[in-house]
Amino acid sequence: MSGVWVFKNGVIRLNDGSTGDQQSLRKKVLVHLPTGRVVSSYNSLEQMLRELGWERYYGDIELLQFHKRNSIDLISLPKDFSRFNSVYMYDIVIKNPNVFHVRDC
């Protein structure tokens, strides 16, 4: 038996590709809800995060990181924007509720 394990709506199941469920394979984008803009670069993301009180954190030269004052939250992103995927997007959404949203493109 081969395939990919998928966790969806509290249920884990094996997706062997025969079900036609391609939704999990769709490319995702991060949307800034107040402006409706899709985050297309780290420059635009950094500007949006700065407006929310996030600051650059230079603790690891391999990552692009942001820290919010008076909190323990840290956002860590790969230096290369082409490796910015839904895992990192959802981390940003969780730490900034009602400001960002992940959607299929």
N, CA, C and O atoms as CSV, one atom per row, in Angstrom:
chain,resi,resn,atom,element,x,y,z
A,1,MET,N,N,0.851,-1.174,0.000
A,1,MET,CA,C,0.000,0.000,0.000
A,1,MET,C,C,0.894,1.234,0.000
A,1,MET,O,O,1.779,1.356,0.847
A,2,SER,N,N,0.673,2.145,-0.938
A,2,SER,CA,C,1.466,3.376,-0.980
A,2,SER,C,C,0.541,4.560,-1.160
A,2,SER,O,O,-0.598,4.422,-1.606
A,3,GLY,N,N,1.049,5.720,-0.807
A,3,GLY,CA,C,0.272,6.936,-0.933
A,3,GLY,C,C,0.721,7.954,0.084
A,3,GLY,O,O,1.829,7.869,0.615
A,4,VAL,N,N,-0.133,8.913,0.356
A,4,VAL,CA,C,0.162,9.986,1.291
A,4,VAL,C,C,-0.914,10.012,2.357
A,4,VAL,O,O,-2.106,9.978,2.052
A,5,TRP,N,N,-0.484,10.071,3.622
A,5,TRP,CA,C,-1.446,10.203,4.702
A,5,TRP,C,C,-1.927,11.642,4.755
A,5,TRP,O,O,-1.118,12.569,4.728
A,6,VAL,N,N,-3.250,11.839,4.831
A,6,VAL,CA,C,-3.855,13.165,4.838
A,6,VAL,C,C,-4.688,13.308,6.101
A,6,VAL,O,O,-5.512,12.449,6.415
A,7,PHE,N,N,-4.463,14.414,6.830
A,7,PHE,CA,C,-5.261,14.735,8.008
A,7,PHE,C,C,-6.198,15.860,7.624
A,7,PHE,O,O,-5.746,16.959,7.303
A,8,LYS,N,N,-7.509,15.602,7.653
A,8,LYS,CA,C,-8.492,16.586,7.226
A,8,LYS,C,C,-9.734,16.471,8.093
A,8,LYS,O,O,-10.278,15.380,8.261
A,9,ASN,N,N,-10.184,17.592,8.645
A,9,ASN,CA,C,-11.394,17.648,9.474
A,9,ASN,C,C,-11.352,16.641,10.618
A,9,ASN,O,O,-12.359,16.008,10.935
A,10,GLY,N,N,-10.178,16.499,11.234
A,10,GLY,CA,C,-10.039,15.621,12.387
A,10,GLY,C,C,-9.914,14.150,12.057
A,10,GLY,O,O,-9.916,13.312,12.959
A,11,VAL,N,N,-9.804,13.817,10.773
A,11,VAL,CA,C,-9.715,12.416,10.351
A,11,VAL,C,C,-8.441,12.224,9.540
A,11,VAL,O,O,-8.127,13.035,8.668
A,12,ILE,N,N,-7.709,11.154,9.825
A,12,ILE,CA,C,-6.520,10.844,9.044
A,12,ILE,C,C,-6.846,9.675,8.123
A,12,ILE,O,O,-7.462,8.692,8.535
A,13,ARG,N,N,-6.422,9.801,6.866
A,13,ARG,CA,C,-6.697,8.735,5.911
A,13,ARG,C,C,-5.549,8.639,4.915
A,13,ARG,O,O,-4.771,9.581,4.759
A,14,LEU,N,N,-5.450,7.511,4.251
A,14,LEU,CA,C,-4.432,7.292,3.234
A,14,LEU,C,C,-4.987,7.688,1.883
A,14,LEU,O,O,-6.007,7.155,1.446
A,15,ASN,N,N,-4.319,8.623,1.214
A,15,ASN,CA,C,-4.713,9.052,-0.118
A,15,ASN,C,C,-3.761,8.385,-1.102
A,15,ASN,O,O,-2.586,8.743,-1.177
A,16,ASP,N,N,-4.270,7.419,-1.853
A,16,ASP,CA,C,-3.419,6.690,-2.801
A,16,ASP,C,C,-3.482,7.272,-4.205
A,16,ASP,O,O,-2.922,6.701,-5.140
A,17,GLY,N,N,-4.169,8.419,-4.360
A,17,GLY,CA,C,-4.240,9.076,-5.659
A,17,GLY,C,C,-5.405,8.635,-6.507
A,17,GLY,O,O,-5.693,9.272,-7.521
A,18,SER,N,N,-6.091,7.564,-6.132
A,18,SER,CA,C,-7.188,7.062,-6.948
A,18,SER,C,C,-8.519,7.729,-6.646
A,18,SER,O,O,-9.484,7.543,-7.387
A,19,THR,N,N,-8.587,8.509,-5.563
A,19,THR,CA,C,-9.856,9.119,-5.175
A,19,THR,C,C,-10.176,10.378,-5.949
A,19,THR,O,O,-11.307,10.865,-5.910
A,20,GLY,N,N,-9.183,10.914,-6.657
A,20,GLY,CA,C,-9.411,12.136,-7.403
A,20,GLY,C,C,-9.369,13.381,-6.545
A,20,GLY,O,O,-9.706,14.466,-7.019
A,21,ASP,N,N,-8.960,13.250,-5.282
A,21,ASP,CA,C,-8.877,14.395,-4.383
A,21,ASP,C,C,-7.578,15.148,-4.633
A,21,ASP,O,O,-6.548,14.843,-4.032
A,22,GLN,N,N,-7.633,16.116,-5.509
A,22,GLN,CA,C,-6.449,16.900,-5.847
A,22,GLN,C,C,-6.372,18.185,-5.044
A,22,GLN,O,O,-5.427,18.955,-5.220
A,23,GLN,N,N,-7.332,18.443,-4.169
A,23,GLN,CA,C,-7.354,19.689,-3.418
A,23,GLN,C,C,-6.116,19.847,-2.560
A,23,GLN,O,O,-5.598,20.958,-2.439
A,24,SER,N,N,-5.622,18.771,-1.960
A,24,SER,CA,C,-4.455,18.872,-1.099
A,24,SER,C,C,-3.190,19.149,-1.903
A,24,SER,O,O,-2.179,19.556,-1.331
A,25,LEU,N,N,-3.225,18.935,-3.228
A,25,LEU,CA,C,-2.061,19.153,-4.066
A,25,LEU,C,C,-2.056,20.541,-4.710
A,25,LEU,O,O,-1.080,20.909,-5.365
A,26,ARG,N,N,-3.115,21.305,-4.537
A,26,ARG,CA,C,-3.194,22.636,-5.125
A,26,ARG,C,C,-2.207,23.575,-4.453
A,26,ARG,O,O,-1.924,23.452,-3.261
A,27,LYS,N,N,-1.694,24.504,-5.226
A,27,LYS,CA,C,-0.790,25.510,-4.692
A,27,LYS,C,C,-1.583,26.472,-3.821
A,27,LYS,O,O,-2.709,26.841,-4.156
A,28,LYS,N,N,-0.999,26.871,-2.713
A,28,LYS,CA,C,-1.642,27.781,-1.773
A,28,LYS,C,C,-0.995,29.153,-1.859
A,28,LYS,O,O,0.166,29.282,-2.247
A,29,VAL,N,N,-1.753,30.171,-1.496
A,29,VAL,CA,C,-1.230,31.530,-1.407
A,29,VAL,C,C,-1.655,32.130,-0.070
A,29,VAL,O,O,-2.685,31.765,0.496
A,30,LEU,N,N,-0.836,33.056,0.418
A,30,LEU,CA,C,-1.128,33.770,1.659
A,30,LEU,C,C,-1.738,35.114,1.289
A,30,LEU,O,O,-1.159,35.879,0.518
A,31,VAL,N,N,-2.915,35.397,1.845
A,31,VAL,CA,C,-3.643,36.625,1.524
A,31,VAL,C,C,-3.684,37.524,2.757
A,31,VAL,O,O,-4.010,37.073,3.855
A,32,HIS,N,N,-3.350,38.802,2.562
A,32,HIS,CA,C,-3.454,39.813,3.616
A,32,HIS,C,C,-4.888,40.327,3.579
A,32,HIS,O,O,-5.262,41.046,2.653
A,33,LEU,N,N,-5.690,39.967,4.573
A,33,LEU,CA,C,-7.131,40.255,4.533
A,33,LEU,C,C,-7.489,41.734,4.498
A,33,LEU,O,O,-8.397,42.098,3.750
A,34,PRO,N,N,-6.829,42.619,5.266
A,34,PRO,CA,C,-7.227,44.031,5.214
A,34,PRO,C,C,-7.113,44.654,3.824
A,34,PRO,O,O,-7.900,45.534,3.475
A,35,THR,N,N,-6.131,44.201,3.023
A,35,THR,CA,C,-5.945,44.786,1.693
A,35,THR,C,C,-6.410,43.860,0.575
A,35,THR,O,O,-6.607,44.309,-0.555
A,36,GLY,N,N,-6.588,42.568,0.874
A,36,GLY,CA,C,-6.964,41.596,-0.134
A,36,GLY,C,C,-5.809,41.205,-1.047
A,36,GLY,O,O,-6.015,40.510,-2.043
A,37,ARG,N,N,-4.591,41.645,-0.716
A,37,ARG,CA,C,-3.418,41.365,-1.548
A,37,ARG,C,C,-2.812,40.009,-1.230
A,37,ARG,O,O,-2.751,39.592,-0.073
A,38,VAL,N,N,-2.363,39.328,-2.280
A,38,VAL,CA,C,-1.632,38.077,-2.126
A,38,VAL,C,C,-0.180,38.432,-1.837
A,38,VAL,O,O,0.407,39.281,-2.507
A,39,VAL,N,N,0.393,37.773,-0.828
A,39,VAL,CA,C,1.798,37.997,-0.497
A,39,VAL,C,C,2.637,37.369,-1.602
A,39,VAL,O,O,2.612,36.155,-1.802
A,40,SER,N,N,3.381,38.213,-2.320
A,40,SER,CA,C,4.136,37.730,-3.473
A,40,SER,C,C,5.644,37.814,-3.283
A,40,SER,O,O,6.404,37.381,-4.149
A,41,SER,N,N,6.081,38.371,-2.150
A,41,SER,CA,C,7.515,38.467,-1.876
A,41,SER,C,C,7.724,38.662,-0.382
A,41,SER,O,O,6.807,39.023,0.355
A,42,TYR,N,N,8.950,38.414,0.038
A,42,TYR,CA,C,9.268,38.652,1.447
A,42,TYR,C,C,9.271,40.136,1.771
A,42,TYR,O,O,8.998,40.512,2.911
A,43,ASN,N,N,9.570,40.981,0.808
A,43,ASN,CA,C,9.530,42.428,1.059
A,43,ASN,C,C,8.124,42.873,1.436
A,43,ASN,O,O,7.946,43.615,2.402
A,44,SER,N,N,7.127,42.426,0.682
A,44,SER,CA,C,5.750,42.815,0.996
A,44,SER,C,C,5.300,42.191,2.314
A,44,SER,O,O,4.596,42.836,3.092
A,45,LEU,N,N,5.694,40.948,2.574
A,45,LEU,CA,C,5.325,40.294,3.836
A,45,LEU,C,C,5.957,41.018,5.014
A,45,LEU,O,O,5.301,41.240,6.032
A,46,GLU,N,N,7.229,41.388,4.885
A,46,GLU,CA,C,7.903,42.084,5.981
A,46,GLU,C,C,7.214,43.408,6.292
A,46,GLU,O,O,7.047,43.756,7.461
A,47,GLN,N,N,6.815,44.141,5.272
A,47,GLN,CA,C,6.114,45.411,5.480
A,47,GLN,C,C,4.799,45.182,6.238
A,47,GLN,O,O,4.475,45.931,7.160
A,48,MET,N,N,4.043,44.149,5.849
A,48,MET,CA,C,2.775,43.846,6.515
A,48,MET,C,C,3.009,43.439,7.966
A,48,MET,O,O,2.271,43.862,8.856
A,49,LEU,N,N,4.029,42.622,8.208
A,49,LEU,CA,C,4.320,42.174,9.565
A,49,LEU,C,C,4.804,43.324,10.446
A,49,LEU,O,O,4.456,43.389,11.625
A,50,ARG,N,N,5.598,44.225,9.886
A,50,ARG,CA,C,6.070,45.391,10.658
A,50,ARG,C,C,4.893,46.250,11.120
A,50,ARG,O,O,4.897,46.760,12.240
A,51,GLU,N,N,3.898,46.408,10.269
A,51,GLU,CA,C,2.715,47.182,10.647
A,51,GLU,C,C,1.955,46.532,11.799
A,51,GLU,O,O,1.199,47.200,12.505
A,52,LEU,N,N,2.155,45.233,11.988
A,52,LEU,CA,C,1.499,44.508,13.077
A,52,LEU,C,C,2.376,44.397,14.320
A,52,LEU,O,O,1.997,43.740,15.290
A,53,GLY,N,N,3.552,45.037,14.299
A,53,GLY,CA,C,4.428,45.036,15.456
A,53,GLY,C,C,5.524,43.979,15.444
A,53,GLY,O,O,6.226,43.810,16.441
A,54,TRP,N,N,5.680,43.268,14.333
A,54,TRP,CA,C,6.739,42.269,14.222
A,54,TRP,C,C,8.038,42.952,13.822
A,54,TRP,O,O,8.030,43.928,13.072
A,55,GLU,N,N,9.158,42.433,14.327
A,55,GLU,CA,C,10.481,42.956,14.003
A,55,GLU,C,C,11.352,41.833,13.482
A,55,GLU,O,O,11.164,40.670,13.838
A,56,ARG,N,N,12.319,42.192,12.627
A,56,ARG,CA,C,13.277,41.187,12.153
A,56,ARG,C,C,14.083,40.676,13.329
A,56,ARG,O,O,14.466,41.438,14.216
A,57,TYR,N,N,14.331,39.402,13.325
A,57,TYR,CA,C,15.139,38.736,14.348
A,57,TYR,C,C,16.288,38.057,13.627
A,57,TYR,O,O,16.079,37.294,12.684
A,58,TYR,N,N,17.498,38.339,14.076
A,58,TYR,CA,C,18.678,37.848,13.373
A,58,TYR,C,C,19.364,36.724,14.144
A,58,TYR,O,O,20.591,36.715,14.247
A,59,GLY,N,N,18.608,35.787,14.680
A,59,GLY,CA,C,19.155,34.698,15.475
A,59,GLY,C,C,19.735,33.550,14.662
A,59,GLY,O,O,20.568,32.802,15.172
A,60,ASP,N,N,19.318,33.393,13.416
A,60,ASP,CA,C,19.763,32.275,12.588
A,60,ASP,C,C,19.985,32.779,11.160
A,60,ASP,O,O,19.056,33.269,10.519
A,61,ILE,N,N,21.212,32.656,10.669
A,61,ILE,CA,C,21.514,33.185,9.335
A,61,ILE,C,C,20.896,32.351,8.214
A,61,ILE,O,O,20.830,32.803,7.071
A,62,GLU,N,N,20.446,31.142,8.532
A,62,GLU,CA,C,19.837,30.267,7.522
A,62,GLU,C,C,18.358,30.579,7.299
A,62,GLU,O,O,17.767,30.122,6.320
A,63,LEU,N,N,17.763,31.351,8.201
A,63,LEU,CA,C,16.324,31.620,8.147
A,63,LEU,C,C,16.035,33.111,8.164
A,63,LEU,O,O,16.843,33.911,8.635
A,64,LEU,N,N,14.876,33.468,7.646
A,64,LEU,CA,C,14.334,34.810,7.775
A,64,LEU,C,C,13.362,34.730,8.943
A,64,LEU,O,O,12.383,33.986,8.889
A,65,GLN,N,N,13.629,35.499,10.006
A,65,GLN,CA,C,12.817,35.373,11.211
A,65,GLN,C,C,12.255,36.714,11.658
A,65,GLN,O,O,12.845,37.771,11.437
A,66,PHE,N,N,11.084,36.630,12.297
A,66,PHE,CA,C,10.413,37.797,12.844
A,66,PHE,C,C,9.983,37.482,14.268
A,66,PHE,O,O,9.532,36.377,14.568
A,67,HIS,N,N,10.131,38.475,15.138
A,67,HIS,CA,C,9.747,38.337,16.543
A,67,HIS,C,C,8.827,39.491,16.911
A,67,HIS,O,O,9.001,40.617,16.442
A,68,LYS,N,N,7.851,39.197,17.753
A,68,LYS,CA,C,6.938,40.239,18.203
A,68,LYS,C,C,7.295,40.597,19.641
A,68,LYS,O,O,7.394,39.727,20.506
A,69,ARG,N,N,7.486,41.884,19.881
A,69,ARG,CA,C,7.832,42.336,21.233
A,69,ARG,C,C,6.791,41.881,22.240
A,69,ARG,O,O,5.611,41.740,21.919
A,70,ASN,N,N,7.245,41.656,23.453
A,70,ASN,CA,C,6.381,41.252,24.572
A,70,ASN,C,C,5.645,39.946,24.317
A,70,ASN,O,O,4.558,39.729,24.852
A,71,SER,N,N,6.231,39.078,23.505
A,71,SER,CA,C,5.630,37.764,23.285
A,71,SER,C,C,6.749,36.746,23.085
A,71,SER,O,O,7.918,37.104,22.940
A,72,ILE,N,N,6.372,35.491,23.079
A,72,ILE,CA,C,7.351,34.439,22.810
A,72,ILE,C,C,7.257,33.961,21.364
A,72,ILE,O,O,7.968,33.039,20.965
A,73,ASP,N,N,6.376,34.587,20.577
A,73,ASP,CA,C,6.160,34.163,19.195
A,73,ASP,C,C,7.354,34.487,18.313
A,73,ASP,O,O,7.960,35.552,18.422
A,74,LEU,N,N,7.677,33.543,17.438
A,74,LEU,CA,C,8.740,33.700,16.456
A,74,LEU,C,C,8.267,33.076,15.154
A,74,LEU,O,O,7.823,31.928,15.129
A,75,ILE,N,N,8.364,33.830,14.087
A,75,ILE,CA,C,8.035,33.315,12.763
A,75,ILE,C,C,9.353,33.027,12.064
A,75,ILE,O,O,10.185,33.924,11.920
A,76,SER,N,N,9.555,31.791,11.629
A,76,SER,CA,C,10.776,31.396,10.931
A,76,SER,C,C,10.419,30.944,9.518
A,76,SER,O,O,9.560,30.083,9.328
A,77,LEU,N,N,11.087,31.535,8.537
A,77,LEU,CA,C,10.805,31.267,7.125
A,77,LEU,C,C,12.095,30.899,6.407
A,77,LEU,O,O,13.173,31.336,6.809
A,78,PRO,N,N,11.995,30.100,5.347
A,78,PRO,CA,C,13.204,29.813,4.566
A,78,PRO,C,C,13.666,31.088,3.858
A,78,PRO,O,O,12.843,31.915,3.464
A,79,LYS,N,N,14.979,31.246,3.698
A,79,LYS,CA,C,15.520,32.446,3.032
A,79,LYS,C,C,15.025,32.577,1.592
A,79,LYS,O,O,14.831,33.688,1.098
A,80,ASP,N,N,14.824,31.460,0.931
A,80,ASP,CA,C,14.398,31.443,-0.466
A,80,ASP,C,C,12.867,31.449,-0.541
A,80,ASP,O,O,12.216,30.510,-0.084
A,81,PHE,N,N,12.295,32.516,-1.121
A,81,PHE,CA,C,10.831,32.648,-1.185
A,81,PHE,C,C,10.185,31.503,-1.963
A,81,PHE,O,O,9.021,31.182,-1.724
A,82,SER,N,N,10.913,30.887,-2.883
A,82,SER,CA,C,10.341,29.774,-3.652
A,82,SER,C,C,10.066,28.559,-2.766
A,82,SER,O,O,9.313,27.671,-3.166
A,83,ARG,N,N,10.655,28.501,-1.581
A,83,ARG,CA,C,10.410,27.407,-0.632
A,83,ARG,C,C,9.346,27.768,0.406
A,83,ARG,O,O,9.074,26.983,1.315
A,84,PHE,N,N,8.745,28.951,0.274
A,84,PHE,CA,C,7.685,29.424,1.168
A,84,PHE,C,C,6.407,28.674,0.821
A,84,PHE,O,O,5.773,28.959,-0.195
A,85,ASN,N,N,6.025,27.714,1.664
A,85,ASN,CA,C,4.865,26.869,1.358
A,85,ASN,C,C,3.788,27.003,2.429
A,85,ASN,O,O,3.899,27.841,3.324
A,86,SER,N,N,2.759,26.185,2.341
A,86,SER,CA,C,1.595,26.319,3.219
A,86,SER,C,C,1.921,26.107,4.689
A,86,SER,O,O,1.236,26.667,5.545
A,87,VAL,N,N,2.930,25.328,5.009
A,87,VAL,CA,C,3.311,25.138,6.422
A,87,VAL,C,C,3.686,26.482,7.035
A,87,VAL,O,O,3.238,26.814,8.132
A,88,TYR,N,N,4.505,27.254,6.330
A,88,TYR,CA,C,4.918,28.569,6.823
A,88,TYR,C,C,3.752,29.548,6.799
A,88,TYR,O,O,3.625,30.391,7.687
A,89,MET,N,N,2.905,29.437,5.787
A,89,MET,CA,C,1.742,30.323,5.684
A,89,MET,C,C,0.804,30.139,6.874
A,89,MET,O,O,0.350,31.115,7.470
A,90,TYR,N,N,0.515,28.877,7.217
A,90,TYR,CA,C,-0.392,28.620,8.342
A,90,TYR,C,C,0.222,29.067,9.663
A,90,TYR,O,O,-0.510,29.463,10.570
A,91,ASP,N,N,1.545,29.014,9.796
A,91,ASP,CA,C,2.208,29.519,10.997
A,91,ASP,C,C,1.949,31.016,11.146
A,91,ASP,O,O,1.689,31.498,12.248
A,92,ILE,N,N,2.019,31.745,10.039
A,92,ILE,CA,C,1.748,33.186,10.058
A,92,ILE,C,C,0.281,33.448,10.394
A,92,ILE,O,O,-0.022,34.365,11.158
A,93,VAL,N,N,-0.628,32.656,9.833
A,93,VAL,CA,C,-2.062,32.826,10.099
A,93,VAL,C,C,-2.374,32.600,11.580
A,93,VAL,O,O,-3.132,33.363,12.180
A,94,ILE,N,N,-1.798,31.565,12.162
A,94,ILE,CA,C,-2.059,31.255,13.574
A,94,ILE,C,C,-1.570,32.372,14.483
A,94,ILE,O,O,-2.212,32.687,15.486
A,95,LYS,N,N,-0.441,32.969,14.138
A,95,LYS,CA,C,0.143,34.013,14.987
A,95,LYS,C,C,-0.424,35.397,14.687
A,95,LYS,O,O,-0.131,36.352,15.406
A,96,ASN,N,N,-1.226,35.518,13.644
A,96,ASN,CA,C,-1.872,36.777,13.274
A,96,ASN,C,C,-3.315,36.509,12.861
A,96,ASN,O,O,-3.667,36.694,11.695
A,97,PRO,N,N,-4.155,36.074,13.799
A,97,PRO,CA,C,-5.530,35.732,13.431
A,97,PRO,C,C,-6.292,36.941,12.886
A,97,PRO,O,O,-6.091,38.069,13.337
A,98,ASN,N,N,-7.149,36.695,11.931
A,98,ASN,CA,C,-8.005,37.705,11.299
A,98,ASN,C,C,-7.230,38.726,10.474
A,98,ASN,O,O,-7.789,39.754,10.092
A,99,VAL,N,N,-5.945,38.463,10.189
A,99,VAL,CA,C,-5.161,39.372,9.366
A,99,VAL,C,C,-4.712,38.687,8.085
A,99,VAL,O,O,-4.658,39.308,7.023
A,100,PHE,N,N,-4.386,37.388,8.195
A,100,PHE,CA,C,-3.941,36.622,7.041
A,100,PHE,C,C,-4.838,35.402,6.851
A,100,PHE,O,O,-5.479,34.928,7.790
A,101,HIS,N,N,-4.868,34.909,5.621
A,101,HIS,CA,C,-5.676,33.727,5.287
A,101,HIS,C,C,-4.937,32.958,4.204
A,101,HIS,O,O,-4.304,33.559,3.335
A,102,VAL,N,N,-5.013,31.631,4.251
A,102,VAL,CA,C,-4.416,30.791,3.211
A,102,VAL,C,C,-5.545,30.291,2.322
A,102,VAL,O,O,-6.570,29.809,2.804
A,103,ARG,N,N,-5.338,30.415,1.021
A,103,ARG,CA,C,-6.358,29.940,0.071
A,103,ARG,C,C,-5.674,29.275,-1.123
A,103,ARG,O,O,-4.480,29.457,-1.362
A,104,ASP,N,N,-6.465,28.500,-1.863
A,104,ASP,CA,C,-5.967,27.895,-3.102
A,104,ASP,C,C,-5.808,28.989,-4.139
A,104,ASP,O,O,-6.587,29.941,-4.189
A,105,CYS,N,N,-4.782,28.836,-4.970
A,105,CYS,CA,C,-4.626,29.853,-6.020
A,105,CYS,C,C,-5.242,29.394,-7.325
A,105,CYS,O,O,-5.204,30.123,-8.316
